[in-house]
Amino acid sequence: MPSFPLQELRRLLRPDTPKRGVVSRVSGQRVQVATSGGIVAAMAGTSALAVGQRVTLRDGIVYPAPVAAVNYPL
C-alpha cells in the first residue's frame, strides 16, 4: 500500500488497461486467466473460451485475443 494518499488516489483513478493472458480454468461463466501479474478471475465475454486460449482481460471481462485473418509472406 502506498504511503502517500495522493499515490493511492492516482492508483484508484488510473484507467484500467487491458491485460493479456491465457485461460487456465473455465467454470461456467467464470474464467481464470494467467497473466504476467498472476492468476485473475473474471467473467467470460460473449463467446465460449477454452483452456489454453489467448485472451484479453478488460474491465473485469475476458475476451478472445484478436487473431490475424490473413498471413502475408515476407
Phi and psi restraints in degrees (value plus and minus 20) as a CYANA .aco file:
   2 PRO   PHI     -82.9   -42.9
   2 PRO   PSI     130.2   170.2
   3 SER   PHI    -105.3   -65.3
   3 SER   PSI     -33.4     6.6
   4 PHE   PHI    -134.4   -94.4
   4 PHE   PSI     116.6   156.6
   5 PRO   PHI     -79.8   -39.8
   5 PRO   PSI     -53.3   -13.3
   6 LEU   PHI     -84.6   -44.6
   6 LEU   PSI     -58.5   -18.5
   7 GLN   PHI     -84.4   -44.4
   7 GLN   PSI     -60.1   -20.1
   8 GLU   PHI     -85.6   -45.6
   8 GLU   PSI     -61.3   -21.3
   9 LEU   PHI     -83.6   -43.6
   9 LEU   PSI     -62.2   -22.2
  10 ARG   PHI     -81.4   -41.4
  10 ARG   PSI     -61.4   -21.4
  11 ARG   PHI     -82.9   -42.9
  11 ARG   PSI     -60.9   -20.9
  12 LEU   PHI     -90.5   -50.5
  12 LEU   PSI     -54.1   -14.1
  13 LEU   PHI    -107.8   -67.8
  13 LEU   PSI     -34.4     5.6
  14 ARG   PHI     -83.3   -43.3
  14 ARG   PSI     113.8   153.8
  15 PRO   PHI     -84.9   -44.9
  15 PRO   PSI     124.2   164.2
  16 ASP   PHI     -93.8   -53.8
  16 ASP   PSI      93.9   133.9
  17 THR   PHI    -104.5   -64.5
  17 THR   PSI     124.3   164.3
  18 PRO   PHI     -82.0   -42.0
  18 PRO   PSI     123.5   163.5
  19 LYS   PHI    -136.5   -96.5
  19 LYS   PSI     127.0   167.0
  20 ARG   PHI    -123.5   -83.5
  20 ARG   PSI     128.4   168.4
  21 GLY   PHI    -188.3  -148.3
  21 GLY   PSI    -190.0  -150.0
  22 VAL   PHI    -148.3  -108.3
  22 VAL   PSI     116.6   156.6
  23 VAL   PHI     -86.7   -46.7
  23 VAL   PSI     106.6   146.6
  24 SER   PHI    -129.0   -89.0
  24 SER   PSI     -40.2    -0.2
  25 ARG   PHI    -179.8  -139.8
  25 ARG   PSI     119.6   159.6
  26 VAL   PHI    -145.8  -105.8
  26 VAL   PSI     107.9   147.9
  27 SER   PHI    -157.7  -117.7
  27 SER   PSI      68.2   108.2
  28 GLY   PHI      49.8    89.8
  28 GLY   PSI    -143.5  -103.5
  29 GLN   PHI    -108.5   -68.5
  29 GLN   PSI     -32.3     7.7
  30 ARG   PHI    -104.7   -64.7
  30 ARG   PSI     114.6   154.6
  31 VAL   PHI    -151.1  -111.1
  31 VAL   PSI     117.6   157.6
  32 GLN   PHI    -124.3   -84.3
  32 GLN   PSI     109.7   149.7
  33 VAL   PHI    -139.5   -99.5
  33 VAL   PSI     110.4   150.4
  34 ALA   PHI    -107.1   -67.1
  34 ALA   PSI      95.4   135.4
  35 THR   PHI    -135.0   -95.0
  35 THR   PSI     157.5   197.5
  36 SER   PHI     -86.8   -46.8
  36 SER   PSI     -41.3    -1.3
  37 GLY   PHI    -114.3   -74.3
  37 GLY   PSI     -22.6    17.4
  38 GLY   PHI     106.7   146.7
  38 GLY   PSI    -190.4  -150.4
  39 ILE   PHI    -101.4   -61.4
  39 ILE   PSI     112.5   152.5
  40 VAL   PHI    -144.2  -104.2
  40 VAL   PSI     111.4   151.4
  41 ALA   PHI    -117.9   -77.9
  41 ALA   PSI     113.8   153.8
  42 ALA   PHI    -172.2  -132.2
  42 ALA   PSI     157.5   197.5
  43 MET   PHI    -113.1   -73.1
  43 MET   PSI     125.4   165.4
  44 ALA   PHI     -93.8   -53.8
  44 ALA   PSI     128.3   168.3
  45 GLY   PHI     -97.6   -57.6
  45 GLY   PSI    -161.4  -121.4
  46 THR   PHI     -99.7   -59.7
  46 THR   PSI     -46.8    -6.8
  47 SER   PHI    -127.7   -87.7
  47 SER   PSI     142.3   182.3
  48 ALA   PHI     -93.2   -53.2
  48 ALA   PSI     121.2   161.2
  49 LEU   PHI    -136.2   -96.2
  49 LEU   PSI     131.6   171.6
  50 ALA   PHI    -140.7  -100.7
  50 ALA   PSI     133.8   173.8
  51 VAL   PHI     -82.4   -42.4
  51 VAL   PSI     113.4   153.4
  52 GLY   PHI      73.4   113.4
  52 GLY   PSI     -28.1    11.9
  53 GLN   PHI     -96.6   -56.6
  53 GLN   PSI     117.3   157.3
  54 ARG   PHI     -96.7   -56.7
  54 ARG   PSI     116.3   156.3
  55 VAL   PHI    -159.1  -119.1
  55 VAL   PSI     147.5   187.5
  56 THR   PHI    -138.2   -98.2
  56 THR   PSI     111.7   151.7
  57 LEU   PHI    -125.9   -85.9
  57 LEU   PSI      96.2   136.2
  58 ARG   PHI    -159.1  -119.1
  58 ARG   PSI     105.5   145.5
  59 ASP   PHI      36.2    76.2
  59 ASP   PSI      16.4    56.4
  60 GLY   PHI      58.5    98.5
  60 GLY   PSI     -10.6    29.4
  61 ILE   PHI    -144.2  -104.2
  61 ILE   PSI     120.1   160.1
  62 VAL   PHI    -119.7   -79.7
  62 VAL   PSI     108.2   148.2
  63 TYR   PHI    -141.6  -101.6
  63 TYR   PSI     128.3   168.3
  64 PRO   PHI     -81.4   -41.4
  64 PRO   PSI     122.9   162.9
  65 ALA   PHI     -89.9   -49.9
  65 ALA   PSI     126.2   166.2
  66 PRO   PHI     -83.4   -43.4
  66 PRO   PSI     123.4   163.4
  67 VAL   PHI    -146.7  -106.7
  67 VAL   PSI     114.7   154.7
  68 ALA   PHI     -85.0   -45.0
  68 ALA   PSI     112.9   152.9
  69 ALA   PHI     -99.8   -59.8
  69 ALA   PSI     -50.6   -10.6
  70 VAL   PHI    -152.9  -112.9
  70 VAL   PSI     116.0   156.0
  71 ASN   PHI    -129.0   -89.0
  71 ASN   PSI     106.2   146.2
  72 TYR   PHI    -122.4   -82.4
  72 TYR   PSI     114.0   154.0
  73 PRO   PHI     -90.4   -50.4
  73 PRO   PSI     125.1   165.1
